[in-house]
Amino acid sequence: MDDLRAKYLGAIAGARDEAALEELRVAAVGKKGEVSLAMRELGRMTPEERQTAGPKLNALKDEINSALAAKKAALGDAALDERLRTEWLDVTLPGRSRPQGSVHPVSQVTDEVTTIFADMGFAVAEGPQIESDWYNFDALNIPAEHPTRTEMDTFYMHRDPGDNRPPHVLRTHTSPVQIRAMQAQGAPIRVIAPGRVYRADYDQTHTPMFHQIEGLAIDRDISMANLKWCLEEFCRAFFEVDKVELRFRASHFPFTEPSAEVDLRCSWEGGQLKVGEGDDWMEILGSGMVHPSVLRAGEIDPEIWQGFAFGIGIDRLAMLKYGMPDLRAFFDSDLRWLRHYGFSALDVPSLRGGLSR
């Protein structure tokens, strides 16, 4: 036993890594190790011999196990010291700024518009992007022969042969949300409906998917005068100017009567848009008084209630306010464009603090 003790304690003290230490553990106290085999010999000894050899073997096994544990801890401490010596950080060096994301202009302008109309008492309403043709067309007084209902202008969902369910489309405007809001809330009501819309068009100022925000206000005594005031206040706040001038031109939309295109007085001197001055006029939105048929589709009695509606392109507003020349760049995922036109996530639009800080 003295020879075993000297052999293994010396070898353990000289082990240079944990792999060598594991080999010594197996050789000494493993299932077939020398100490383990010696302990098996106890069964062949006389009782008097077992009383003497047994405690000594157990003590030797405990001593070897303790030496193994101590050496393993020492090797671990040495490895940590070496790692700390080679892997160091100079905390006096200036920190590197982490890449920061930004708010997309579409999201920023949506928040700006929502903030303005919320101050006027408009709530936000939402609806599905896949709509039945009833909500998208029929409920909005759009006749079956209207050109916008053709596949040249509208994306229709696929239907299997023999499928008799009503056709569904990717909504071409957020006006269906107005119908759903009227059905759910009744009158009086003041809501805006921002969201994605889809049309089969693609060029510098049109994309197959774009963003709109539509407004609806219904009460007993609402008139075009209320619509004009509402839009003037919106333009004044959105473009952050003291004075605006709007021009209403007679137009035709199936869902409003009378209908009007709204132009904004502006100047393009030097290629820069200046709102409220100059001799130019720029079309910015469509509007009108809600058609009685649309009120009926929304389950509201047109003999008692009346109201106005308007629709604005969010992407176009962003282009006008922040000088973006091409609508297609909104959806190219170009990091250079996003870094240039993006907004800080912490700069939340507010009428008091500013919309576009």
C-alpha positions in Angstrom: 0.0 0.0 0.0 2.9 2.4 0.7 4.2 1.7 -2.8 0.7 2.4 -4.3 0.4 5.6 -2.3 3.8 6.9 -3.4 3.2 5.9 -7.0 -0.1 7.6 -7.5 0.4 10.6 -5.3 3.6 11.4 -7.1 2.0 10.9 -10.5 -1.0 13.0 -9.6 1.3 15.9 -8.4 3.1 15.8 -11.7 0.0 15.7 -14.0 0.0 18.6 -16.5 -3.6 18.5 -17.7 -7.0 17.0 -16.9 -6.6 14.3 -19.5 -3.6 12.9 -17.8 -5.3 13.3 -14.4 -8.3 11.2 -15.7 -6.0 8.4 -16.8 -4.5 8.3 -13.3 -7.9 8.2 -11.8 -8.9 5.2 -13.9 -5.6 3.4 -13.2 -5.9 3.9 -9.5 -9.6 3.9 -8.4 -11.4 3.1 -11.6 -13.5 -0.1 -11.9 -10.3 -2.1 -12.8 -7.8 0.2 -11.0 -5.1 -1.2 -8.8 -6.7 0.1 -5.6 -10.1 -1.3 -6.6 -8.6 -4.7 -7.4 -6.8 -4.7 -4.1 -10.1 -4.1 -2.3 -11.6 -7.1 -4.1 -8.9 -9.3 -2.4 -10.4 -8.5 1.0 -12.9 -11.3 0.5 -10.2 -13.9 0.4 -8.5 -12.7 3.7 -9.2 -13.9 7.2 -11.3 -11.8 9.4 -8.2 -10.6 11.3 -6.4 -9.6 8.1 -9.5 -7.7 6.8 -9.7 -5.7 10.0 -6.2 -4.5 9.3 -6.1 -4.2 5.5 -9.7 -2.8 5.0 -9.3 0.5 6.8 -5.9 1.1 5.2 -7.3 0.5 1.7 -10.3 2.8 2.3 -7.9 5.5 3.6 -5.7 5.1 0.6 -8.7 5.4 -1.8 -9.9 8.5 0.0 -6.4 10.0 0.0 -6.0 9.4 -3.8 -9.5 10.8 -4.5 -8.7 13.9 -2.5 -5.4 14.4 -4.3 -7.2 14.0 -7.6 -9.8 16.6 -6.7 -7.2 19.1 -5.4 -5.0 18.7 -8.6 -8.1 19.1 -10.8 -9.0 22.4 -9.0 -5.4 23.6 -9.3 -5.3 22.8 -13.0 -8.6 24.7 -13.5 -7.2 27.7 -11.6 -4.1 27.7 -13.7 -6.1 27.6 -16.9 -8.2 30.5 -15.8 -5.1 32.5 -14.9 -3.7 31.9 -18.3 -6.9 32.9 -20.0 -7.2 36.1 -17.9 -3.6 36.9 -18.8 -4.1 36.4 -22.6 -7.7 37.7 -22.9 -7.8 41.2 -21.5 -9.8 44.3 -22.2 -8.6 47.8 -21.9 -11.6 49.5 -20.3 -10.0 52.9 -20.9 -10.6 52.6 -24.7 -13.7 54.4 -26.0 -16.7 52.2 -26.6 -17.9 51.4 -30.1 -21.4 52.7 -30.9 -23.8 49.9 -31.8 -25.7 50.0 -35.0 -29.1 51.5 -34.4 -32.3 50.9 -36.3 -34.6 53.7 -37.4 -38.3 54.2 -37.9 -39.4 53.8 -41.6 -40.9 57.0 -43.1 -44.2 55.2 -43.7 -44.5 54.4 -40.1 -43.4 57.9 -39.1 -45.9 59.6 -41.3 -48.7 57.2 -40.2 -47.9 58.2 -36.6 -47.9 61.9 -37.5 -51.2 61.7 -39.3 -52.8 59.6 -36.5 -51.5 62.1 -33.9 -53.2 65.0 -35.7 -56.5 63.4 -36.2 -56.5 62.0 -32.7 -56.3 65.6 -31.4 -59.5 66.2 -33.4 -61.3 63.3 -31.7 -60.8 60.6 -34.4 -60.3 57.0 -33.2 -58.2 54.5 -35.1 -60.1 51.6 -36.8 -58.6 48.5 -38.4 -59.8 45.8 -40.7 -58.6 42.7 -42.7 -56.4 43.2 -45.8 -58.3 40.4 -47.6 -61.8 41.5 -48.1 -65.0 40.2 -49.8 -65.9 42.1 -52.9 -69.1 43.2 -51.0 -67.1 45.2 -48.5 -64.6 46.4 -51.0 -67.0 47.3 -53.8 -70.8 46.8 -53.3 -71.1 48.3 -49.8 -69.3 51.4 -51.2 -71.8 51.9 -54.0 -69.3 50.8 -56.7 -71.3 49.2 -59.5 -70.4 45.8 -61.1 -69.4 47.4 -64.4 -66.9 49.9 -62.7 -63.4 49.6 -64.2 -61.7 49.2 -60.8 -63.4 45.8 -60.4 -61.5 44.3 -63.3 -58.5 42.1 -62.8 -56.4 44.8 -64.6 -56.8 47.0 -61.5 -57.6 44.6 -58.6 -55.9 41.5 -57.2 -58.5 38.7 -56.8 -57.9 35.7 -54.6 -57.7 32.4 -56.4 -60.9 30.2 -56.4 -61.1 26.6 -57.4 -63.5 25.6 -60.2 -67.0 25.2 -58.8 -66.3 27.4 -55.7 -69.5 29.4 -55.3 -68.3 31.5 -52.4 -68.2 35.2 -52.9 -65.0 36.4 -54.5 -62.3 37.9 -52.2 -59.8 40.6 -53.1 -56.7 42.3 -51.7 -58.4 45.5 -50.5 -57.9 48.4 -53.0 -58.5 51.0 -50.3 -59.2 51.2 -46.5 -62.8 52.3 -47.1 -64.1 48.8 -46.2 -62.9 49.5 -42.7 -65.4 52.4 -42.6 -68.3 50.1 -43.4 -67.2 47.7 -40.7 -66.8 50.5 -38.2 -70.3 51.8 -38.9 -71.7 48.4 -38.5 -69.9 47.8 -35.2 -70.3 51.3 -33.6 -73.2 53.0 -35.3 -73.6 56.8 -35.3 -72.3 59.2 -34.3 -68.8 58.1 -35.2 -65.4 59.6 -36.0 -62.6 57.2 -37.2 -59.6 57.1 -39.3 -58.5 53.8 -41.0 -54.7 53.6 -41.8 -53.3 50.5 -43.5 -51.9 48.7 -46.6 -53.8 48.6 -49.8 -53.2 46.8 -53.1 -53.6 47.8 -56.8 -52.1 46.5 -60.0 -49.9 49.5 -60.8 -46.2 50.1 -60.7 -44.1 53.1 -61.7 -42.2 56.0 -60.1 -45.3 57.2 -58.2 -47.3 53.9 -57.9 -46.5 50.6 -56.4 -48.7 47.4 -56.2 -48.8 47.8 -52.4 -49.0 51.2 -50.8 -50.5 52.8 -47.7 -53.6 54.9 -47.2 -55.4 56.6 -44.4 -59.1 57.3 -44.7 -61.3 59.3 -42.4 -65.0 59.2 -41.6 -67.1 61.5 -39.5 -70.9 61.0 -39.1 -73.3 63.1 -37.0 -76.6 64.9 -37.4 -75.5 68.2 -38.7 -72.1 67.6 -40.4 -71.5 69.6 -43.7 -68.8 70.3 -46.2 -67.8 73.2 -44.1 -66.7 70.8 -41.3 -64.8 68.8 -43.9 -63.0 71.9 -45.1 -62.0 73.0 -41.6 -60.8 69.4 -40.7 -58.6 69.2 -43.8 -57.2 72.7 -43.4 -56.3 72.0 -39.7 -54.7 68.7 -40.8 -52.5 70.3 -43.6 -51.5 73.1 -41.3 -50.3 70.7 -38.6 -48.8 68.1 -40.9 -46.7 70.5 -43.0 -46.0 72.5 -39.9 -46.9 75.9 -41.4 -49.1 78.7 -40.1 -51.2 79.2 -43.2 -52.7 76.9 -45.8 -55.1 77.4 -48.6 -57.2 74.5 -50.1 -59.1 74.4 -53.3 -62.1 72.0 -53.7 -62.7 70.8 -57.2 -65.9 69.0 -58.1 -65.3 65.3 -58.9 -67.0 62.0 -58.8 -66.5 59.0 -56.4 -69.2 56.3 -56.1 -69.1 56.4 -52.3 -69.5 60.2 -51.8 -72.0 62.8 -53.1 -71.1 65.5 -53.6 -67.4 64.6 -54.2 -64.4 66.9 -54.4 -60.7 66.6 -55.2 -58.7 68.8 -52.8 -55.8 70.9 -54.0 -53.2 72.6 -51.8 -51.6 76.0 -52.7 -47.9 75.6 -52.9 -44.6 76.7 -54.5 -42.0 74.6 -56.2 -39.3 77.2 -56.5 -35.8 75.7 -56.6 -37.3 72.2 -56.6 -38.4 72.6 -53.0 -42.0 72.3 -51.8 -43.3 75.3 -49.9 -46.9 75.0 -48.6 -49.3 77.9 -48.3 -47.5 80.2 -50.8 -46.9 80.5 -54.5 -49.1 80.2 -57.5 -49.1 76.4 -58.0 -51.8 73.9 -56.8 -51.1 70.3 -55.9 -53.7 67.6 -55.6 -53.4 65.8 -52.2 -56.6 63.9 -51.5 -60.2 63.0 -52.4 -63.2 63.7 -50.2 -66.9 64.3 -50.1 -70.1 63.7 -48.2 -70.9 60.0 -47.6 -73.4 58.6 -50.1 -76.7 57.6 -48.6 -76.3 54.1 -50.0 -73.0 53.7 -48.2 -74.7 54.8 -44.9 -77.3 52.1 -45.5 -74.6 49.5 -46.1 -73.1 50.5 -42.7 -76.6 50.1 -41.1 -77.0 53.8 -40.5 -80.2 55.7 -41.5 -79.3 58.5 -44.0 -82.6 60.3 -43.1 -81.2 61.0 -39.7 -77.4 61.0 -40.1 -74.9 62.4 -42.5 -71.2 62.8 -42.7 -68.0 63.3 -44.7 -65.2 61.0 -45.7 -61.7 61.5 -47.2 -58.8 59.4 -48.3 -55.0 60.3 -48.3 -52.0 58.4 -49.6 -49.5 58.0 -46.7 -46.6 57.3 -49.0 -47.3 60.4 -51.1 -47.5 62.6 -48.0 -44.1 61.2 -47.0 -42.7 62.0 -50.4 -44.0 65.6 -50.3 -43.0 66.4 -46.8 -39.5 64.8 -46.8 -38.5 65.2 -50.4 -38.3 61.6 -51.6 -38.3 61.4 -55.4 -39.2 57.8 -56.0 -42.0 55.8 -54.3 -40.3 52.5 -55.3 -37.4 53.2 -53.0 -39.8 52.8 -50.0 -39.8 49.1 -50.5 -36.3 48.3 -51.8 -34.8 47.7 -48.3 -31.8 49.8 -49.1 -30.0 50.4 -45.8 -28.4 53.6 -47.2 -31.9 55.0 -48.0 -33.3 53.9 -44.6 -30.4 55.5 -42.7 -30.8 58.7 -44.6 -34.6 59.0 -44.4 -35.3 57.0 -41.2 -36.4 58.5 -37.9 -35.3 58.0 -34.4 -37.5 55.5 -32.5 -37.4 57.9 -29.4 -38.8 60.9 -31.3 -42.5 60.2 -31.0 -44.6 62.7 -33.0 -46.6 65.1 -30.8 -48.4 68.3 -31.6 -46.7 70.1 -28.8 -43.2 68.8 -29.2 -43.2 68.6 -33.0 -44.1 66.0 -35.5 -40.8 65.6 -37.3 -38.1 66.4 -34.8 
